[in-house]
Structures are given as C-alpha cells and as structure tokens.
C-alpha cells in the first residue's frame, strides 16, 4: 500500500480535517459501495482513518435507507453472496456488510421485474386483487414480492455461522431453518410459500422454453450444455419426452430449484437467470451443479440408498397449516387469501 502521499493533508502540507474526509467518503460509498476497498488502499493513514470510523460510517450510510428495507439488514451476521456462498459471512456495520446489503437491494429490484416472478398468468391462480387498475396491481405485487424476498433472506441468513466443516452440518442447517419457520406468523408463511411457488413456476417456464427452443432450432446437446452447463443436459429420452409434453424431468429440476432458493436465498434465483452474464464468476454454473446434486440425491433416495429430508417448501406448508388450522389440501387457497388481503392493505 503506497504511502507516498497523505490524503489528510493538502499538497501544500495543510492538514485536512478528518471530518471533511469522512464526509466525502460517506458520499462516495453511498454512490458506489465497492469504493470503500479502493479508498483504503490509497494510503496507510487513510486506511487507518476509515477503519477507525468503519462502524459509525456504516451506521450513517444504512440509517433510514429505504433501499435496505427488505434485505434482512437487522441480522448481526449474514451470508455473503460470494461464490459459492458456502459459509462465508459478513458482520453488521462493516463496509463489506454495507456492500452486501446494497447488492441484495439491487438483486431484489432486478428479480421483482424479471419474468421469473411474473404473476400475470391467470392460469396459475396467483394472488391478485380484483377491480383495481393494472398499474396499481403491479405496484402492490411488487411490494409483496420484495417483502417475501426479505423473508427468503431471513431463511438463508439464519444458517450464517454454520461452517462447512461443522459435524452434521446439513442437520444443523435444517434445524435452524425449521426454527425460523416456526417463529414466523401465518401471514409471513403465506407470503414465503406463495413466492417460492411463483419463482418455481418461473424457473419451469424459462428452463423448458430454452430447452425446447434449442431442440426446435436443431441445436445439438453440446449447445444446451454451453448455455445451461453440461450437468443440466437432459438425456435423449428426456428430451424426447419434452417434445411430447412430458415435463417430469423439468418438474424434478423445479423441486430442487425451489429447495435451493430457500437454502441460499434470492441470490440463487438471480444466479439462474443472470449468472451467465458474470463471465468471471459464472454463478449460473454453480446453480446447475446444485440442481444436479439435488437430482442425484432424489434418485439415490428413490433407490433406497440414502435418507432424505422433506423439501423445505413442504415444511413451510406444514407449519402454515398448523398455524392456520387448515388442511394441506386447502393451504394454497388459504395462503393466497392472506396474501391478497395483505396486498390490499399496503400503503403505496
């Protein structure tokens, strides 16, 4: 780290008040959170200044920031969106934490406008509100989706601190997520359950259309492998089934996708739809590895080789049914009604 010049002094040697530097830094980080790491590399004295005031700066930046409303910013330790996420975490009121929270906010803004969260298809019976203008309905659906994505972040972050090397890691993760679900109200559970169903259907539609388009265009399987990663290339039999509207394989992929979205949070959904654009990290390949692992686990369980957990989505609905007092058969209609009532009450 170069220290040939001191940012706390002018070129003429006049000391610059640290308060002035910190105020400029606050504006710079608010504009682009990644700049904090760059600024700390400018000089030893500037790095010391920023480290000394890291907590207060992060607090000032995040205070009353509406962008952070649905990113689970209150969590003391949160999962990091590194690749693969694994057990990497960020601690509250640090520059890294603020960058993570802002990235989450941008990610949610992207997802709520993406087709993977589309709620316009009447055939799926998604929550809606009758007799209001479409523009208002879209606004209310956007608020619902942002709030539900915030719950997904809570579900993922409750596992923060469990290391990959932890004995019985999977059991501990499932136990923590189970406790979090038990603590949620039936209204929160309805929002969480409905959003995962919506995102799952979005995955199903996007993935099926990509595979069928490749098949119709006469593209070879290596083309599908290049665009989707080789682990998600269907077999010749499965591809033939797709052409005959046999969606079983894609539905299996969808079930795994829903489970991983609840395990890793909205970052997993974003990685599926936009990860290929990040050529350096390629999080879409991580998504495909995770889905393939899930498919392998399902096959192993069906063959009686391993034990398996119930899907996390089934746990959501089971807890919801108990708190709501409804049957599993009625759970969707009950949850949908709660979501619609909540959407109608939003203050826009």
Secondary structure by P-SEA (a helix, b strand, c coil): cccccccccccccccccaaaaaaaaaaaaaacccaaaaaaaccaaaaaaaaaaaaaaaaaaaccccccccccccccbbbbccccccccccccccaaaaaaaaaaaaaaaaaaaccccccccccccccccccccaaaaaaaaaaaaaaaaaaaaaaaaccccccccccaaaaaaaaaaaaaaaaccaaaaaaaaaaaaaaaaaaaaaaaaaaaaaaaacccaaaaaaaccccccccaaaaaaaaaccaaaaaaaaaaaaaaaaaccaaaaaaaacccccccccaaaaaaaaaaaaaaaaaaaaaccccccccaaaaaaaaaaaaacccccaaaaaaaaaaaaaaaaccc
